[in-house]
């Protein structure tokens, strides 16, 4: 319920903000700069959140702080009428996202009693997709009614309800006993074990590289795609804000439909298989988006591209998050989730800036989408290094690995 509420509010804000401030005569580069600044601000708050979680702070507190920051950012953006005020609001939302994601992701395996965390991630990603879809639909409705800025009061209401829910029922967090057991085992371990304090980071690096590219594609769906649709392609006619919001809402609605069955299917498959399927689907979607600009009826290819990307997101998000759990020791999972979430922030800094510049130069997104399709395929060889080393409940023998189903 917490993730559903947060996603409903974020859905309208994420997808409508580029259109809102494009209408305020900000260039694509300026809009992209604001999104990138939000992501940059979130880098520091993600690291702080991860370190606090590893030191025993319960997951509920960062989520509460994130909700308060989001409310502040919504109030600023609702009244923003200049580039500088727009940047201020984006910084608040970026800091909120940085505090929210490591805590809410870590809370999933802590909430899974009697079933695998891989299924838990498939379930909460379904709530995310449903909320984002509902938020985007609400955003498209406000755009059609000419009151597009009301996406900010909508998020404010959702954050207020989220705070009330957390007061009534805080997130479960039973890490204290687990972390105490880990501390005792480390104190009894031989001195050479201390030398490997950061060796747990090394297996995560291939996953982080894959995540950077996949999340760059998702960041462009929130920034470059709405602008690409309203600007039009080389032959594809421009779409108005209502049509643009409607197509994005369609893609998100499809993600809601696909998220649980795809996530549940991949929960029984190897991590490599799930990540590989998502990369190929992202590449197909990017290629179709690029080709759609070259055809007068390119909206057909655009719709097919959004279908492929919806499948890719449904495959990637729960699989990659479960991979972090299975490759990170329990005592470092707060920082591990922060670093994983950091990939979203880094790609959200670089991708909108680069794409905004290309859109301003070329007036269309052909080059943006073709480059992204190629990058997704280039990540496939890194899958060889992905393999689980821990289960969701605790560490295994560090010299053994789990053989996943479908390997």
Residue pairs with C-beta under 8 A, 6 or more apart in sequence:
1 127
1 165
2 63
2 104
2 162
2 165
2 166
2 171
3 104
3 124
3 127
3 128
3 131
4 127
4 128
4 130
4 131
5 131
5 158
5 159
5 161
5 162
5 165
6 67
6 100
6 104
6 131
6 158
6 159
6 162
7 127
7 128
7 129
7 130
7 131
7 132
7 134
7 135
8 131
8 132
8 134
8 135
8 138
8 154
8 155
8 158
9 70
9 131
9 135
9 154
9 155
9 156
9 157
9 158
9 159
10 131
10 132
10 135
10 155
11 131
11 132
11 133
11 134
11 135
11 136
11 137
11 138
11 139
11 252
12 135
12 136
12 138
12 139
12 142
12 151
12 154
12 155
13 74
13 77
13 93
13 135
13 139
13 151
13 152
13 155
14 132
14 135
14 222
15 135
15 136
15 139
15 222
15 226
15 245
15 248
16 136
16 139
16 142
16 143
16 148
16 151
16 245
17 31
17 34
17 35
17 77
17 90
17 151
18 31
18 35
18 222
18 223
18 226
18 227
19 143
19 148
19 226
19 230
19 241
19 244
19 245
20 148
20 149
20 151
21 30
21 31
21 34
21 80
21 86
22 28
22 31
22 227
22 230
23 148
23 241
24 80
24 81
24 86
26 34
26 83
26 86
27 356
27 360
28 227
28 356
28 357
28 359
28 360
29 353
29 356
29 357
29 360
30 83
30 356
31 223
31 227
31 352
31 356
32 223
32 224
32 352
32 353
32 355
32 356
32 357
33 87
33 352
33 353
33 356
34 83
34 86
34 87
34 90
35 90
35 219
35 222
35 223
35 348
35 352
36 348
36 349
36 350
36 352
36 353
37 87
37 90
37 91
37 94
38 90
38 91
38 93
38 94
38 97
38 348
39 94
39 219
39 344
39 345
39 346
39 347
39 348
39 349
40 94
40 345
40 349
41 90
41 91
41 94
41 95
41 98
42 94
42 95
42 97
42 98
42 345
43 98
43 342
43 345
43 346
43 349
44 95
44 98
45 94
45 95
45 96
45 97
45 98
45 99
46 98
46 99
46 101
46 102
46 338
46 341
46 342
46 345
47 335
47 338
47 342
48 98
48 99
49 62
49 98
49 99
49 102
49 103
49 334
49 338
50 102
50 334
50 335
50 336
50 337
50 338
50 339
51 334
51 335
51 338
52 61
52 62
52 334
53 59
53 62
53 102
53 103
53 106
53 333
53 334
53 335
53 337
53 338
54 331
54 332
54 333
54 334
54 335
55 334
56 175
56 176
56 179
58 170
58 171
58 173
59 103
59 104
59 106
59 107
59 110
59 171
59 173
60 103
60 166
60 170
60 171
60 173
61 103
62 99
62 100
62 102
62 103
63 99
63 100
63 103
63 104
63 162
63 166
63 171
64 163
64 166
65 96
65 99
66 96
66 97
66 98
66 99
66 100
66 103
67 96
67 100
67 159
67 160
67 162
67 163
67 166
68 159
68 163
69 92
69 93
69 95
69 96
69 99
70 92
70 93
70 96
70 155
70 156
70 159
71 156
71 159
71 160
72 92
73 89
73 90
73 91
73 92
73 93
73 96
74 89
74 93
74 152
74 153
74 155
74 156
74 159
75 152
75 156
76 85
76 88
76 89
76 92
77 86
77 89
77 90
77 93
77 149
77 152
78 149
78 152
78 153
79 85
80 86
80 88
80 89
94 345
97 345
98 341
98 345
101 337
101 341
101 344
102 334
102 337
102 338
102 340
102 341
103 171
104 171
105 321
105 324
105 337
105 340
105 341
106 333
106 334
106 337
107 171
107 172
107 173
108 117
108 120
108 121
108 124
108 321
109 117
109 120
109 325
109 392
109 393
110 171
110 172
110 173
110 174
110 175
111 120
111 171
111 172
112 119
112 120
112 392
116 267
116 392
117 322
117 325
117 392
118 267
118 318
118 322
118 392
119 264
119 267
121 263
121 267
121 317
121 318
121 321
121 322
122 259
122 260
122 263
122 264
122 266
122 267
122 318
123 260
123 263
125 259
125 263
125 314
125 317
125 318
125 321
126 256
126 259
126 260
126 263
128 259
128 317
129 252
129 255
129 256
129 259
129 313
129 314
130 256
130 259
132 252
132 255
133 249
133 252
133 253
133 255
133 256
135 151
135 154
135 155
136 245
136 248
136 249
136 252
137 249
137 252
137 253
138 151
138 154
139 148
139 151
139 245
139 249
140 242
140 245
140 246
140 248
140 249
142 148
142 149
142 150
142 151
143 241
143 242
143 245
144 242
144 245
148 241
175 330
178 330
178 394
179 330
179 331
182 329
182 330
182 331
182 395
183 331
186 193
186 194
186 331
200 328
200 329
200 332
200 336
201 339
203 327
203 385
203 387
203 389
204 324
204 327
204 328
204 336
204 339
204 340
206 382
206 383
206 385
206 386
207 275
207 320
207 323
207 324
207 327
207 340
207 386
208 339
208 340
208 343
209 379
209 382
210 275
210 279
210 320
210 379
210 382
210 383
210 386
211 320
211 340
211 343
211 344
211 347
212 343
212 346
212 347
213 279
213 282
213 347
213 372
213 375
213 376
213 378
213 379
214 278
214 279
214 282
214 312
214 316
214 320
214 376
214 379
215 343
215 344
215 347
215 348
216 347
216 348
216 350
216 351
216 372
216 375
217 282
217 285
217 286
217 309
217 312
217 351
217 372
217 376
218 313
218 344
218 347
219 344
219 347
219 348
219 351
219 352
220 351
220 352
220 355
220 368
220 372
221 248
221 251
221 309
223 351
223 352
223 355
223 356
224 351
224 352
224 355
224 356
224 359
224 365
224 368
225 248
225 289
225 365
226 244
226 245
226 248
227 356
227 359
227 365
228 289
228 293
228 359
228 364
228 365
228 368
229 238
229 239
229 243
229 244
229 247
229 302
230 238
230 239
230 240
230 241
230 244
231 238
231 359
231 363
231 364
232 238
232 239
232 293
232 364
233 292
233 293
233 294
233 298
233 364
233 365
233 366
234 293
234 294
234 364
234 366
235 293
235 294
235 295
235 296
235 298
236 292
236 293
236 294
236 295
236 296
236 297
236 298
236 299
236 302
237 296
239 247
239 299
247 302
247 303
247 306
248 306
250 303
250 306
251 306
251 307
251 309
251 310
252 310
254 306
254 307
254 310
255 310
255 313
255 314
258 310
258 311
258 314
259 313
259 314
259 317
259 318
262 311
262 314
262 315
263 314
263 315
263 317
263 318
263 319
266 273
266 274
266 277
266 315
266 318
266 319
267 318
267 322
268 405
268 406
269 404
269 405
269 406
270 404
270 405
270 406
270 407
271 319
271 322
271 323
271 326
271 386
271 387
271 388
271 404
272 383
272 384
272 386
272 387
272 407
273 406
274 315
274 316
274 318
274 319
275 315
275 316
275 319
275 320
275 323
275 383
275 386
276 380
276 383
277 312
277 315
278 312
278 313
278 315
278 316
278 319
278 320
279 312
279 316
279 376
279 377
279 379
279 380
279 383
280 312
280 376
280 377
280 380
281 308
281 309
281 311
281 312
281 315
282 308
282 309
282 312
282 316
282 372
282 373
282 376
283 373
283 374
283 376
283 377
284 305
284 308
284 373
285 305
285 306
285 307
285 308
285 309
285 312
285 373
286 305
286 309
286 369
286 370
286 372
286 373
286 376
287 305
287 369
287 370
287 373
288 301
288 302
288 304
288 305
288 308
289 301
289 302
289 305
289 365
289 369
290 365
290 366
290 367
290 368
290 369
290 370
290 373
291 298
291 301
292 298
292 299
292 300
292 301
292 302
292 305
293 364
293 365
293 366
294 366
295 301
320 340
321 340
322 392
323 386
323 388
324 333
324 336
324 337
324 340
325 333
325 390
325 392
326 388
326 389
326 390
326 391
326 392
326 402
327 336
327 386
327 387
327 388
327 389
327 390
328 336
328 390
329 390
329 395
330 390
330 394
330 395
354 368
355 365
355 368
358 365
358 367
358 368
359 365
359 368
387 401
387 402
387 404
388 401
388 402
388 404
389 396
389 398
389 401
389 402
390 396
391 402
396 402
